[in-house]
Amino acid sequence: MENIIISIIENKEITFSILFFFMLFYVFWQNDKREKKMEEREERLLENNRKLIQHTGKITEYIHKIGQSLTELASILKILKAELNHKLDIIGDLVKDKSSYFRLTSYKLNSFRISQYFELSEFESPDSKEVKLSPKLIELLEKMREEIRKPIIINSGYRTPEYNRKIKGYPESKHMEGIAADIRKIEGLSIDEMAEIAEKVGFDGIGKYDWGIHVDTRGSSARWDYRGKE
Ligand SMILES: [Zn+2]
């Protein structure tokens, strides 16, 4: 036996063959290991990719949902605004004879025209954006605007009682009833000229101030001149 082994070892060809075989085996084995590692890495990469896609998918889904909600909200607001415009007309007509007023709340929704020259927002109380506005007041302001042929700037329209207190307004102020407006002095017109026009179109209460005039539809005549007193 020993002799055989020795003779094999002594036989160089066989020895090389065996060595070559082991080398070959080793190379294949290593290669296989490397491939397996690469496969594992690929698998991990794919898994990460899958997670990433899932994640972005969710984000896209949320963005899509937000977009849908915003579109819905916009259409609701559009309907609401149309509805309000419609209601305003009806309420405006209904209460006109009773010289009453209509009332609206909600910011932004007041930003629409209620007559040829005026937007409801011009009359809202600065604190809460609440508005009470007599159709009669608007009617006379429109007439005044036609007479003057220049923009009328409303310094103060409706005031909530809280806001009136805050700015130390007259405690019985007609502004709290939605029947009064303070008009800023108009370029090229004197306070007296403005008051005359207010008189002509039929305002009940007319007050003269350095900053402009106060007009209202209180139902009885009232005149005052506070120029140089404020
Ligand atoms: Zn006033």
Residues whose N, C-alpha, C, O or C-beta is under 5 A from the ligand:
A	BS01	ZN	A181 D182 H214
